[in-house]
Amino acid sequence: MIAIDDLHKEFPGPDGPVPVLRGVSLHVAKGEIFGIIGRSGAGKSTLVRCINLLERPSRGSVTVGGRALSALDGPALRAARREIGMVFQHFNLLSSRTVRDNVALPLELTRVPRAAKRRRVTDLLELVGLSDQAESYPAQLSGGQKQRVGIARALASRPSVLLCDEATSALDPETTKSVLALLKEISRSLGLTIVLITHEMQVIKEIADRVAVLDEGRVVEQGRVFDVFTSPAHSTTRALVREVLNLELPESLASRLRHTPSTASHLVVRITFTGAAAHAPIMSEMVRRFGVSFNILHGHIDYIQDAPYGTLTVDAAGPESGLQAALDFLRHHNLKAEILGRVAETDRAVA
Amino acid sequence: MSQRLIELLLEALGETLAMVGLSAGLAVLLGLPLGVLLLVTRPGHILAAPVFNRVAGLLVNAARSTPFIILMVAIIPLTRAIAGSSIGTAAATVPLTLAAIPFMARLVEASLREVDAGLIETAQAMGATPWQIVAKVLIPEALPGIAAGLTITVVSLIGYSAMAGAVGGGGLGDLGIRYGYQRFQGEVMAAVVGVLILLVQLVQSAGDFTARRLDRRQSPGRDGK
């Protein structure tokens, strides 16, 4: 649906051009929710603005729905932009227009007949759950309601692509959830392709199918959200993932970890559960079969796109053979078992 | 107050209203588009035309820096060409209009500049043409500011119109000078000043009220919720 090839964008600066995008290539499939995440200054806002040519790329091409946008100009570009809806961080509603008239604006631009316009706006307000606010002005609405108006307006011209530029960054966590749920719902029901940029991994986790991580104008990692979350490869991705999945060991424990084997010590193991294994009673089975006892130090289960993903850090004590058998058992069940170190027996009491 | 004075006042008020009303109307008609052009032809704006912008800006500044009394005298040939005469109320309207257009244009430009750039970007993303952006986004969003600008323009015009006596334009200012100053009739001067104060007060209140009604940015809106 969207193909971005070797996109470069430079902005003029006092000391010559400043590169913001340095060769970005992305492909977004029809009907998918594609997340682009990065720190501020990574170039994500510029990237999303290059998709509908609000920023003209310095080099490279942008194709949406088979049409090379970067080659268009004037009326052809404006016609192409009507196929692409856009939602903004600060909503960008016209304060002088009612909710109804804000949503009607894109339809006025193409001179849709009055009756058809009215019907379309009524349907859209119903879709976003704001039918009772049609005659209100934006100043009378909450942030979440304003963004719903923004979404309804973006959908008015029946676009096939929706660009969301930090659409939830100005909203509180609860409102964010409800706006994301709405986006997910319309993506499914309308077969809409959504490109969503954000600096919050939580948003990606909640809604995106695939994600690209942008760092200093380059895509450093991309893939299915579940894969990127469970095995991030790039340091930026790992840092972003850590913000939502709390995988750090408590300081008191980390400082006592020894990395040399010694007698009568306990293994500290981080077990990562993904998919079906997260539901199986693995731990209790290991206790029964191998005579190993577990002391849970740290645990976390999360759902990414409805797939469970958990980590459990345990202090495992038992005969060396039993510990080895337990590790083999875990690997046999396709669970990642990572030996973080050992804790001496005497230290254990403190834990 | 004598019957005669009231008659004189009413006649002068009528002349002032005619001069101010006509020139304010023309100032809106021509100053509004000029103000829009001053903004949208800036470099990087939706209809960028840097050379035009520079020339228009210079002309506007030149007109605005000429004292009104000098402007009025300097353009007498133009006034004669347009109004058919350089004397009278109609003739006074020409310099008044000419002074009001650039004044209004700068105020319009300033109000339009206050409109959030994000709104322009939003309209561009919808596929709006530059003129659609002007008509549907910039002007409606700046309307409270434009109304305030028009109020300032009208109040200034009332002040300028007092100088129209110099070209025999009549009006309240002329009455005050001729009767109050030259014939030492203090009560005429007092009456003229009183009527002018009332008039300006009235214009300002009407302008403020209109601007408030147009402004939906903070107000609770018409249903008062």
Boltz contact constraints between the chains, C-beta under 6 A:
constraints:
  - contact:
      token1: [A, 52]
      token2: [B, 125]
      max_distance: 6.0
  - contact:
      token1: [A, 54]
      token2: [B, 121]
      max_distance: 6.0
  - contact:
      token1: [A, 78]
      token2: [B, 127]
      max_distance: 6.0
  - contact:
      token1: [A, 81]
      token2: [B, 127]
      max_distance: 6.0
  - contact:
      token1: [A, 82]
      token2: [B, 127]
      max_distance: 6.0
  - contact:
      token1: [A, 86]
      token2: [B, 125]
      max_distance: 6.0
  - contact:
      token1: [A, 92]
      token2: [B, 118]
      max_distance: 6.0
  - contact:
      token1: [A, 92]
      token2: [B, 119]
      max_distance: 6.0
  - contact:
      token1: [A, 92]
      token2: [B, 122]
      max_distance: 6.0
  - contact:
      token1: [A, 94]
      token2: [B, 141]
      max_distance: 6.0
  - contact:
      token1: [A, 95]
      token2: [B, 216]
      max_distance: 6.0
  - contact:
      token1: [A, 95]
      token2: [B, 217]
      max_distance: 6.0
  - contact:
      token1: [A, 96]
      token2: [B, 140]
      max_distance: 6.0
  - contact:
      token1: [A, 96]
      token2: [B, 141]
      max_distance: 6.0
  - contact:
      token1: [A, 96]
      token2: [B, 216]
      max_distance: 6.0
  - contact:
      token1: [A, 106]
      token2: [B, 126]
      max_distance: 6.0
  - contact:
      token1: [A, 109]
      token2: [B, 128]
      max_distance: 6.0
  - contact:
      token1: [A, 109]
      token2: [B, 132]
      max_distance: 6.0
  - contact:
      token1: [A, 137]
      token2: [B, 216]
      max_distance: 6.0
  - contact:
      token1: [A, 137]
      token2: [B, 221]
      max_distance: 6.0
  - contact:
      token1: [A, 139]
      token2: [B, 216]
      max_distance: 6.0
  - contact:
      token1: [A, 139]
      token2: [B, 217]
      max_distance: 6.0
  - contact:
      token1: [A, 139]
      token2: [B, 218]
      max_distance: 6.0
  - contact:
      token1: [A, 140]
      token2: [B, 221]
      max_distance: 6.0
